[in-house]
Amino acid sequence: MTSVDVIYEKIHFRHDPKWSVRVRMGHPDQGGLMICVACVIEMMESNNVASVRKSVALSGISGILKSCPGALKELLLQDHRVCLHFTASLLGMLHTVEDPATLEQAIQVPLLERLCSTLLYPDEGLKASVFYVWQRVWGAGGAAQSLPSPLRDRVCVLLMQTLSHACSSQLTINCLGFLKQLLKLGEVVSVLMNSPCEQIRSDLDQSLDQDQEAQSSTQLSLERCSLPLILKKLLLCGDETLQVASAQCMAAILVHSPSQYCASFIQADVPEFLFERLNCGSEVLLWSVYSCLLLLTEDPLFFSQCHSVYGIESLVRSLKEALRLTNVEVQRQGLLLLTEILDRQPAGVRLFPSAPGFVAVAEAVLSGVCSPSLQVATQAAHAATALLRVNHQSSPVQYKQLEKLVEDIIARCTELPLPASSRCRVSLRGDEPSSQASRAGGFLLQALVCFHAACRLVEQCSSEPGLKENVFTAPSKQVQGQDPLESLCLCLLHCCDTVCIPTVTRHCELAPNAQVLQHFFSILSYQFSLLPSLMPLFAAKLASSGFFRLALEHKAVLCAGNRNPALNAACCGFLQRLSVSLLSQPDPAASILPQDCEEIEAVLRSSLPSLCCRVCEWPSLLCESPGPQCDPAGPRTTQYCLLTLLHLALQHGDRLLPDSTVFSCVVTLLCSVQEQGDSALPPCVLRSALYLLSVTQDKSPDLDWAPLNCISKALSSSPSFASLYTHHPPLLHFLFRYPELAEHFGPRVLELWLSHRAQATPQSDTNSKKTEGPSEQNQDPDNTALLTLLEKSPTVILNLLGMVCTSEAPLAERAVEVLGSFLQGRRGCKAGLCTLLRPTLLQVLQRLGLESSQGTGAVGSLPLVLRLLCLMQTSGSTENEMDGIHFKLLYHVSNLAGKLQASNTECLLPAFSYLYCCLRLSPPHCTDRAVSMLLCNAGLMDQLQATLDLSSSLSPPSALLCCSRLLLSSLVTLQHTHSAQVHRSIRLNLGSTVQALVFGKRKTGSLLLASSLRLLQAVLDVDLESPVLCVSVGPRAGQRPLGDTDSSLHPLGSYGAHCLITTLYGLLLQKQELLLSVSVNCLGSLLRFLQRRSPSTAQHVVCQPWSRFLLYSLLNSGESCLLHPATLTLLTLLLRYGSRVVVWEPDLCQVLEAVEKRGLNELGENTTQALRQLLTQLQCSIFHPPPTEESRLQANTLMESLNSLPPTANDDLPTSILRVGEMYLCLSDFTVKTDGHNGSQL
């Protein structure tokens, strides 16, 4: 068969002769065998050629390959494409031809062995073709597994030898392509990596012995050719394609077993050259090098030989460039490599000894965090987490860079989309929304892990002075600038407060995640140790924002059944730190001792881990009573833990349970403890129970006797009530709500309440507090709470008064201040309250009188006691009989007033007001004793004299002057009424008084003018002769001899009378409500005095032109002034004393028309009385010219209508009190006097 020409006559003629050759296969004399490559290719590819012909052709080719392979080679090398096509056609027959006879001609093993021998030829083109063939053979399915192991090992050895000596790029590329195919099998990798040089040499010698022609034509240089060195050599070449292939081959080797093969590459210093290749812009090469280095980092030898230190700078530079590219996978791979290096780097070898290196890597990580790809940002957050370790910090530590890193990572969380809720996730279709939510959740989790690492790093730096202080910073700059570590702590707290908390809560509301919550609560726990000074505010904010409920609910849902123990521990740690922080705050409102705080901490530590139930299940736990066979310590401790949590949450506005439920549960628990005879509740737990009862009482029913008894016993079991006290208004209201509790604990809780204010207010502020106005004191929330209680429970006033009597000075002063605030703005006291308070007030006055007489105590509480007495006296009570305790109170007040300094306005004003009110408000049959007692008190009379003398000072206290004048006027009037005995008179300069009215009325207040007129009215009513007063002569009244008129008017005199008349007219012209009435009253007393002493003077006075001017002004000032009682009384006085300035037309007609226009029913009682008096006077007066008949009929008709009106006399009018500031004015002294009534109301 081998002597047959390998041609096909039917088609041979079409072929180029260059594809045909005659090969001599035997003796030289024999003819050769003709072969046409083109005929062979067409026969193999044609389906019309018989299999027998194909078999003969293949047999011929086989013979040629065995005897003269060079001839066939020369044909094929004419065109590389034909060579490839010819080889491919032959190989394709193995898969397509079904004829067994034809397939038998394909002798595979000898062919592959011959291909191995061909690799020994120096022709690199041939070698490149052979390796291409091997690559195609190896890529065929099952070929790699069916190849005999010796042949496979031989191929591996030849490949390594060829690759190590390859010069052409084509051969190198084909070798690397075939190598990548080989590296897919672990057995082949083992052969390639474990073939020693001696084995390679022996294999090559065997191959040369088998092929003598190759031995004679090839001289090999056998050198060391290990695969790591070969690939390392390729990394050094300038061809980027070969560098990529080399790195990919390394990665393909290492991926099989890094622990087995990494050492070979590391010992060959391959990492060094890989790091050098990072200085390129090829994404493929970067990814390949990143992948290879990532596998090498799994071997500790990589770090022990300092390859990480050598290449970190190159890696950082490469990352910065890669993050500017568009390939996300390259960026992720680079950041992953950085993360692994940072994670695995030994602590003893620092990667960033100086600041620039750390700043560079931080900037690279920041660039990754800011990447648009969330996957890249997540990997960058991983790298940042690894970077936030103590061993990676430079010297000095770059706190500003750390701060920026954390801020940017946490800020990126605000851009994350919210996850779909559990219901929505079921309805989502497609992978995109789910993958997006997954990526967002992954970044959030990694951001929290990074934030957690930052908190841990700051805590470590705070504990190490070398890291806390920057030794390279000048001391002056350290003093001027803010501590960088403290600034970083503030940054962490700010990020936690503004970004971390709202972001995590929003995400976990929709999709709770155990890992996210674990790191979240750990981060919150760290804040309590980083910035202790700010934790009171932060803890209060957390508690008020519902974080007790948040932690407890997530703990119950995710940790029940021993699930997620790490989350359970994080929640417990957070709740414990939050509770301890709230309890240990420097707030006197909760006077918790350190041992109590430790006890609460122990309760929480022992009970919180096992507390994995929803908040709605707590009532059953609180009401559960331990059985007789059960150790009560376990359930009781859990109940104590629940009470503490409820207390702290409710104290900051987080109502975990309804108030009524909490109240009933606490009552049940206290009763259960008392019934079972358990040991007394710890003070901290009892404090929580008392607080919960106090706050939730308003929305709960009142307690019966049995629960009250249990609560009282429980509170009494505490050695000190102060340890149970919480400065909170509901506590006061709860204890004073029940008399049983108020009796036992009321005084003590009031002392603690006032002591809290005394401690909270610095001693230096005492003086400023005294100068505050009452309205400013009432703004104090403590005062407001106590005042509200005073309104509901009068017994509180008794307790406060008792404290005034028995407590130390600070508490007594505080009690007095509260009582003063209580009095401010009140119009009166209830009768029962007055009866209850008077005995206690008497005791207080007796004590103050004793202290003032001995000079051992201050009288700072006297003003407020006197104000309380004034308030009670003016409350409108009918029990103002001047006997018994009333008289005793009056006695002590007058004695104390007589002992005070004249300049002590704070005490004298309420004292004089009380004495004045007692005289004016007591029934007439009781005032004789009162006025007699006051007039015989020399000290009081001296005090009044001293007060009157103050009027000559530049700035006298007007309120005190007003009150003293009113008191003096009452004494003058009542002494005249009862003819009481006077032991000491008071000097009154009548001339100075009149002159003060004449010349000082523009600079004097209305009240002071009114009180001066009231005193003059009282003195005129007694004709300037009273044992109470020693009246000095008026101006020009002292000249001798006196005229008839001056003599009769002594000591006022004619001049004084005219001055006073002029002053009164001027005050009437001012048309002020208060001055109108008082001026008319004083004018009436003056005219009566003149009528008694000198009738001609009286008539002369009323006939002066000034009277007509005054009357005209008042009658033409509008209807309100026209019908004012003062105007009507002035008309009556002028007519009564024969003045001719009043004419019927138009004066009286104008008044009558105004009355008819308004209507009698619309007139007030005071106006009605003044009008009746005027109409009565009209009936007995003579007018020039006389009135018309119509006018008289009009006046008579009005008089009849007035008489037909029902009586509306106001019996309370004389005792009505007007309060102006701290003054009390009896309205009967400031209303117009009429014949039918003592006075008309303003």
Buried (B, 14 or more C-beta within 10 A) or exposed (E): EBEEBBBBEEBBEEBEEEBBBEBBBEEEEEEBBBBBBBBBBBBBEEEEBEBEEBBBBBBBBBBBBEBBBEBBBEBBBEBEEBBBBBBBBBBEBEEEBEBEEBBEBBBEEEBBBBBBBBBBBEBBBBBBBBBBBBBBBBEEEEBBEEBEEEBBBBBBBBBBBBBBBBEEBBBBBBBBBBBBBBBEBEBBBBBBBEBEEEEBBEBBEEBBEBBEEBBEEEEBEBEEBBBBBBBBBBBEEEEBBBBBBBBBBBBBBBBBEBEBBBBBBBEBBBBBBBBBBBEBEBBBBBBBBBBBBBBBBEBBBBBEBEBBBBBBBBBBBBBBBBBEBEEBBBBBBBBBBBBBBBBBBEEEEBBBEEBEBBBBBBBBBBBBBBBEBBBBBBBBBBBBBBBBBEEBBBBBBBBBBBBBBBBBBBBBBEEBEEBBEEEEBEEEEEEEBBEBBEBBBBBBBBBBBBBBBBBBBBEBBBEEEEBBBBEEEEEEEEEEEEBBBBBBBBBBBEBBBEBBBEBBBEBBEBBBBBBBBBBBBBBBBBBBBBBEEBBBEBBBEBBBBBBBBBBBBBBBBBBEEEEBEBBBBBBBBBBBBBBBBBBBBEBBEBBBEEEBBEBBBEBBBBBBBEBBBEBEEBBEBBBBBBEEEEEBEEBBBBBBBBBBBBBBBBBBEBBBBEBEBBBBBBBBBBBBBBEEEEEBBBBBBBBBBBBBBBBBBEEBEEBEEEBBBBBBBBBEBBEEBBBBBBBBBBBBBBBBBBEBBBEBBBBBBBBBBBBBBBEEBEEEEEEEBEEBEBEEBBEBEBBEBBBEBBEEBBBBBBBBBBBBBEBEEBBBBBBBBBBBBBBBEBEBBEBEBBBBBBBBBBBBBEBBBEBBEEEEBEBBBBBBBBBBBBBBBBBBBEEBEBEEEBBBBBBBBBBBBBBBEBEBBBBBBBBBBBBBBBBBBBEEEBBBBBBBBBBBBEBBBBBBBBBBEBBEEEEBBBBBBBBBBBBBBBBBBBBBEBEBEBEBBBEBBBBBBBBBBBEEBEEBEBBBBBBBBBBBBBBBBBEBEBBBBEBBBBBBBBEEEBEEBBBBBBBBBBBBBBBBBBBBBBBBBEBBEBBBBBBBBBBBBBBBBBBEBBEEBBBBBBBBEBBBEBBEBBBEBEEEBBBBBBBBBBBBBBBBBEBBBBBBEEBBBBBBEBBEEBEBEEBBBBBBBBBBBBBBBBEEBEBEEEBEEEBBEBBEEBBEBBEEEEEEEEEEBBBBBBBEEBBBBBBBBBBBBBEEBEBBBB
